[in-house]
Amino acid sequence: MNDALLAQTSFHPTLTSFAAVLATVLLSGCGGEPVDLQNPGAAWPPSQTVTAHRGASALRPEHTLAAYLKAIDDGADIIEPDLVATRDGVLVARHENDISGTTNVSTASQFAGRRTTKNIDGIPVTGWFTEDFTLAELKTLRAKERIPANRPANAAYDGQFDVPTLQEVIDLVKKESVARGKVIGIYPETKHPTYFKSIGLPLEKRLVDQLVASGYRGKAAAVFVQSFEVANLKELRSLTDMRIVQLIDNPKNPPAPNGAPRNAPYDFVASGSTRTYADLVTPAGLREIAGYADVVSPYKEVIIARTATNELGAATSFVADARAAGLKVHTWTLRPENPFLPVSMRRPDVASLSQRGDAVAEINAYLKAGIDGFFTDDPAVGRAAVAAYK
């Protein structure tokens, strides 16, 4: 399906007949082996798994069906929808519940009165929030590029795509898996789960129920469920034995301007705990994570720290420590543009915010460090890096 067709295509969130028919997808594609998304087999996920971070977000506005489809076209093993809730409890794909920077809501005069300031994970945020919109209202908005200075070509797609529901993402993945005779996984993230629970819109059971209704059951299913918080992952573990992933943010994150800590899971902060992500990346912390999760996914500099001159330093013991705890290791986020790369991997106009550098070299450094998978904004680059590494 091309971008123009996607722009005109509308999926209703209650349209589940396709998902029901494919609850266990056992169809042959293009003469290949049958595709079973519930039990894809021991070979899935492949080693050096390529996960499309918010879709092919370096090439299309993030968290749109177009970005996810482009990622699949470019060889992603898995696509990642971040999930927040609407006022009527529908899970939709946005990186944040504040949609000011990723939709045209600021120019939609009918919603001008909904601009407000909220405390999200201890930090005041002013904007428009998904939980203040019904799905029908949200569907009247259109997505736009979040970082146009880095990705000016993406801005050409502004206004073409809407905000997809989780069900639309699942339906797309299943359709494309069948069409290509290939298992394509999903990697949903629960965003701000403590906050959403506090306003009566808990994410955990909604997510598990929707995955199960769509045919994803058990640890073998082609799905990973992730979060930066801990309590909600433990709750998710009580609801499902699908793969669980503990995300680890940068332990060196400075406090927010109002002093709120940003180096700890927010559920720790909300409960008054003084523990941080630094505690979770120790051997003891990793053993604790292994009690409820299958994978640990830290910010990339936890695995290879940057030097004072912004180059890649030596690999830490993190991968070995995680392995000793029985955990697989994924990392995030490997991006192709100069500002995100080590200095020596930037090409050739280092002053340009949109100029691409040698992202394959950076990815290969992490593969050499022993990771099992990675998130990338450009799955085609990620696929090229895996091919070069092998």
PAFI-436808 format. One record per residue: x, y negated, z negated of N, C-alpha, C in turn; residue in one letter. Coordinates in steps of 0.05 Angstrom, whole numbers, plus 5000, padded with zeros to 4 digits. Each point is the difference from the previous one (the first is absolute). Layout:
N
XYZXYZXYZA
...
! end
This chain:
390
501750245000498349765000501849755000M
499549825019501749775001499149784981N
501649794997499449794980497449855008D
499549965025497649855009497550164992A
500250275004497750164993499650014970L
502250024985499850004971498749754990L
500749775013498949754991497049995003A
498950155018497150005005498650234986Q
501550184987498950244988499249954971T
497650084993499149974972499350274989S
501050064976499350254987498449944975F
497850144996498449954975501150184978H
500349894975501250154979498450254992P
497550015006498450234993499950215023T
501549945021499950185023501950234994L
499150214986501750214990499750265016T
498350005021499650255014502650105013S
501649825010502550085012501850134979F
500149874976501750114979499050274991A
497350034999498950254991500750235020A
499749945025500650205021502950084998V
501849814993502850064998501050034972L
498250084982500850034971502550164998A
500250225015502550155003500550015030T
501949845009500549975029501550245010V
498750165016501350245011499450005030L
501149815014499649975029502750005013L
500250115024502550005015500249755016S
502349885001500549765015502150035021G
499449945024502049995022501550265002C
498750234995501450255003501850074977G
500149844979501750054977498750174979G
501250024976498950154979497649864988E
498250144987497749874987500949804979P
498449794997500649794980498250044976V
501150044977498550034976500949804980D
498449784996500949794982499750074971L
498450214994499850084972502250184992Q
500950175018502250194994502049995024N
501549795003501749975023502450195002P
500550144978502250195000502549914987G
501850184995502549954985501849805015A
499749975026501749825015499249714998A
497749954986499149734997500049934970W
500949764993501149795019502850085009P
500849905023502850055009502049874983P
502450105000502249864986500549735013S
500949814985500449725009497349895011Q
498050024984497349925008499949705006T
498849935023499749725008497149914994V
499849824981497449894992499749725010T
497849955014499549735012498949824978A
501649814992499449824978497949805009H
497550034990497749835009499550035029R
500750235012499950045029502649915012G
500049965026502349895014499949704996A
500549914975499549724993502049815012S
502250105011501949825014499049945028A
497950145008499149975028497149925003L
498450034979497249934999499349894973R
498049834996499349914974499450244981P
501149994976500050224982497250094992E
499750264994497550114990497749945019H
500550045025497850005020500150275014T
497750085012500150265015502049985023L
500449775011502049975021502850064990A
500649904976502750054988500350304995A
497950134990500250294994500350165026Y
498549925020500150155025502749965014L
501149764999502749955011502050174985K
499850034974501850164985499950295008A
497650105005499750285009501250035028I
499549815017501150005027503150014999D
501149864980502949984998501350224983D
498550204992501250234988500050024970G
498349844987499950024971498950274991A
501150114979498950254989497649944982D
500049764988497949934981499549705003I
497549924996499449714999499049934972I
500549754992499649914973497849794998E
497650064990498149804994500149924970P
500549754994499749904973497049954995D
499050064976497150004996499249814978L
498049845006498649834980497050045005V
498449894981497150055002498449755007A
497850045013498149785005498149984977T
498349795000498149964979498150244998R
499350125023498250234999501550274999D
502649994992501450244993501250165022G
500349885024501250145023503049955000V
501650215004502949985001500849905028L
501549795001500949885025503049975000V
501249985023502949995003501049715001A
501149904978501349754997502350034981R
502249865004502250024982499449874973H
498349805000499249874976496949955001E
498949984976497149925000499749715007N
502149834998499949735010500550015030D
498049935016500150025029500649745014I
501049804984500549745012502050015023S
502150164996502250005020499850215022G
498050174998499850225020497349995015T
498349814995497649975016499549705005T
497949955016499349725006498049884980N
499950124976498049914981500249704993V
502449895001500349724992498649815020S
499450105024498749835020497150085004T
499050194984497250095002498449834980A
498749805011498749804983497950114982S
498750225009497950124983501050114974Q
502750054999501150114976501849814985F
499849745007501849804987499650004970A
497650044991499449984971501050244984G
501050205014501050244985503049984993R
501349795009502849964992500149964970R
501750154987500149994971502850084990T
500549974975502550084987499450234981T
501550215002499750244983502750084989K
499950144977502450114988500350295010N
502050035018500450275012502750104989I
499850214984502450124987501749794985D
498549824986501449814983500949755014G
499449975026500949775016497649865012I
499849734996497849855013500350015030P
497950075014500050005029497549855010V
500449825018497849855011499550085029T
497550075006499450085027497250125002G
499650185019497550145004500650304995W
498250144987500550274991497950205009F
501050235008498250205012497750074981T
500450004974497950084982497849794998E
500349785013497949805001498450015027D
500650205016498750035026498850275002F
497650025011499050265008501550095025T
499850265006501350105024498949855025L
497449975001498849865023501249725004A
500449864978501249735001502950025009E
501450184989502950035006500450075030L
498150155011500250085028499649765019K
499049784990499849765018502649855003T
502050074983502649875001501850155020L
502249875007501950125018502849984989R
501650205005502750024990501949815014A
502149924986502149845012502750094989K
502149925013502750074992500849874974E
501150154982500649904973502649845000R
502050085016502649865000500749925029I
498649805011500449935028502849895006P
501449884980502749915005501950225007A
499650244988501650235006498950165024N
497449985005498750165021498249835017R
501149805014498349825016498450145021P
501050225011498550155021497550124989A
500050064974497650124988497749794998N
500749754999498049794997498249995025A
501050115022498350005025497550184996A
500250184980497750184995498149894979Y
500649764989498349894979497149985011D
498150084984497249985007498950235015G
501750205008499050225017498950234984Q
500850034975499450254985498749934974F
498350194990498749954974501550154978D
498949994976501250144977498850284999V
501750215003498950275001499450124972P
498150175000499450154975501850255000T
500350124976501550244998498850225018L
497450015001498750215017500849965029Q
500149755010500949965027502850095005E
501749954980502850095002500150315002V
498650134982499950295000499050105027I
497849895010498950095025502049965023D
501549785000502049955021502250214998L
501050064976502150194997499150285009V
497650084993499150265008499650025030K
498949795011499650005029502750025015K
501949854991502650005014501550254995E
499750124976501350264994499050215019S
497450015004498950205019500949945028V
499849755008500749935028502950065007A
501849984980502850035005501050284992R
498350164987500950264991502249984979G
499849804983502249934981498849924974K
501150094978499049914973501049724995V
498249814995500649734992498849964972I
501749934982499249984972499149724993G
498849974976499349734990501349974972I
500649754993501549954976498749764985Y
497550044990498649774988501249914974P
500049744996500949884975497749864986E
499750054974498149854984501349754991T
498949775008501149744993498649884976K
501649914981499049864976497950174986H
500550254994497950174988499049924973P
501949894983499149904974498049775003T
500749825018498249775005497350105010Y
500050175021497450095011498350154979F
501350154983498550134979498849804981K
501549784995499049804981497549855010S
499650005026497649865011497850205009I
500350254991497950195005500150135028G
502349995013500350125027502450195000L
500050204982502450184999500450145027P
502650035007500750115026500350305001L
500850124977501050275000497950205010E
497750024987498050205008498949945028K
499749745007499149935027501950125021R
502649974995501950105019500050305002L
500150144978500050295000497550115013V
497749894992497450105011500049965030D
501049785010499949955029502050185015Q
502350054988501950195012498950285001L
498850094978498950274999497750025020V
498249805001497850015019501050015029A
502449905005501149995027501750255006S
500150184981501450265005502850024989G
500949804984502750024988499750114972Y
501150254997499850134974502650154995R
501049974975502350154992502749885008G
502150114988502649895004501050035028K
498950205015500950045027498949805020A
498049854992498749825019501949785010A
499549905024501849805012499549734989A
500549974974499449744987501949974976V
500949764995501449914976498449774988F
499650004974498749784986502049864982V
500249745003502249854987498949764984Q
501749924981499349764984502649904986S
500149744995502149884983499450044970F
497550054994499350044972500250304992E
499950054974500450274990497450134990V
498449854985497650114988498150095021A
499849855022498050095021501050245015N
502750045002501050245013499450254982L
500349964974499350224982497050065001K
498349805003497250055004499550145026E
501349915021499850145026500850294999L
502150054985500950284997497950174986R
498449884982497950154987497750055019S
499849855022497850035019500750175024L
502650035006500850145025502850114997T
500650215016502850095001501349935027D
498849805014501449895023502649874991M
501849965019502649894994499749724988R
501449954978500049754986502849875002I
500149745004502549865004500249764980V
502150004984500549774983501749805014Q
498949765006501649795011501549864979L
502449915007501849864981500749735012I
499149784988500849745010502849934991D
501149785010502749924994500249944970N
501650154985500249954971501249734994P
501249875020501349744996498249775007K
497550055006498149795007499949794977N
500349745007499849804979497149964992P
499649874976497249954992498649815020P
497450014999498449815016500449724988A
499349795015500349724990498649964973P
497950154994498749964974501250184979N
502250145007501350174981499150294999G
497950075016499050275000502150195012A
500550234987502050185011499250135026P
501950035018499450135026501950245004R
501350094979501950225002498950254986N
497450014995498850224986497350075012A
499150264998497350065008498049834985P
498049895013498249824986498550134978Y
499450265002498650134978501750014975D
502750015003501849984977499749724988F
500049805016499849724990497349964986V
497950105013497349964989499750144973A
501350224996499850154975501949904978S
501749815007501949894981502650154999G
500450195017502550155001502349825010S
502350044989502449855009501650155020T
499150245008501550165020499749875027R
502150045017500149895027500650225020T
500249925025500850195021502850104995Y
501749844987502750094993499950254982A
498050024983499750244984499250245016D
498449955021499050225016502150125019L
502149855006502050105019502350144986V
499950034974502050154986499450305003T
501950184994499450285001497650084983P
499849884976497750074983497449895012A
500149765012497749895012499150165024G
501850105016499450165023498750274991L
501050114979498850254990497149954991R
499549764988497349934993498249985025E
501049875020498549975025499350275012I
501950194998499650265011497750154987A
499149904976497850134987497349955012G
499949795017497449945013500349945030Y
502449975010500449925029501850215014A
499849995026501650185017502449855013D
499649745003501949835015500549754984V
502449905000500649734989501049835024V
498949765001500649835023500949724991S
502649964996501049754990500649795022P
500049754992501149795016502850085009Y
500749955025502450115012502649944985K
500149774987502549934986500450154975E
498050154991500450194977501850235010V
499950065026501550235011502749905010I
500149785014502549885009499849704994I
501549914980499849724992501549835020A
499149755003501449815017502449884983R
502149935015502349884987499549704997T
501949864988499849714997499949855026A
501150135021500049885027497750115018T
498050134987497750105014500650215020N
501850184993500650245015499150244985E
499850235013499350254986502450084983L
499550064974502050104983500150305000G
501150124979500150294998497350104990A
499350245008497550124991500250064970A
497849964986499850054972499550304996T
499750084975499350284993497050065002S
498549815009497150034998498950255014F
500950045025498950235015500750264986V
502550034990500850244986498450034974A
499549784986498550014975497150085005D
498949905022497250075006499850295008A
501950095016500150295008500150184975R
501749924981500350164975497450014985A
498449795002497450004987497850155015A
500750095025498150145016498349835018G
500949755006498549815016501249975028L
498349965019500849915026500449704999K
501549885019500649725000499349875027V
498249804998499549825023501049724992H
500349835019500849724994498649805018T
500149754992498649785014501649754997W
499549805017499050025027502249925019T
500350165021502249965019498949855025L
500849745002498949825020502149925021R
499249945024501949965022501149725002P
498749804988500949725005502449934983E
501649815010502549924987499749934971N
498149844991499949924972499850234980P
499150235010499650234982502450195000F
502049955017502250195004502549904986L
501950184993502649924991501349825021P
501749824991501249805018501350125024V
501650204996501550115023498350155020S
497450054994498250145018498249815014M
500349744996498449805014501149945027R
498249965020500949965028498149805014R
501149865020502649874998499749724989P
497549905001499449734989499150034972D
501950004981499350064972498249794988V
499849765012498449794989497050045007A
499450165020497350045009498550184981S
497649924991498450164982498750245015L
499849985026498750225015501950185015S
502649925002502050165014500350274987Q
500050215016500450274990502950074998R
500750164980502750094996500250305004G
502050124988500550295003498750154977D
497350025002498550134979500550305000A
500850125022500750285001502350064981V
502049825000502350044982499250004971A
498249814993499150004972498550254992E
498250085017498450254995501950234997I
502050025017501850234999501650004974N
500649774989501449994974498350134979A
497449955001498250124980499650305004Y
499950085026499850295006502550144989L
502349885004502550124990500150014969K
498549824987499850014971498250224990A
498650145019498550244992497049974997G
498949775009497149974996498450205017I
497550054992498350185015498149855020D
499849744996498349855018500249704994G
498849845017500349714997497649865013F
499449764990498049825012501449815018F
498949965024501149815019497849845013T
500649755006498049835014500050065030D
502050145010500250075028500650305003D
497950175002500550285001501750095024P
499949865022501750075023502949984993A
500849794985502749984990500650224980V
498150064982500450214981500450275014G
498450055020500350255015502750025014R
500949775011502750005013502250054979A
499649894976502150044980500150294991A
497750134997500050294993501350165022V
499449945025501150145022503149975001A
500949754995502949954999501450144977A
498650024978501250134976500350305005Y
498050125012500150295005502150065021K
! end
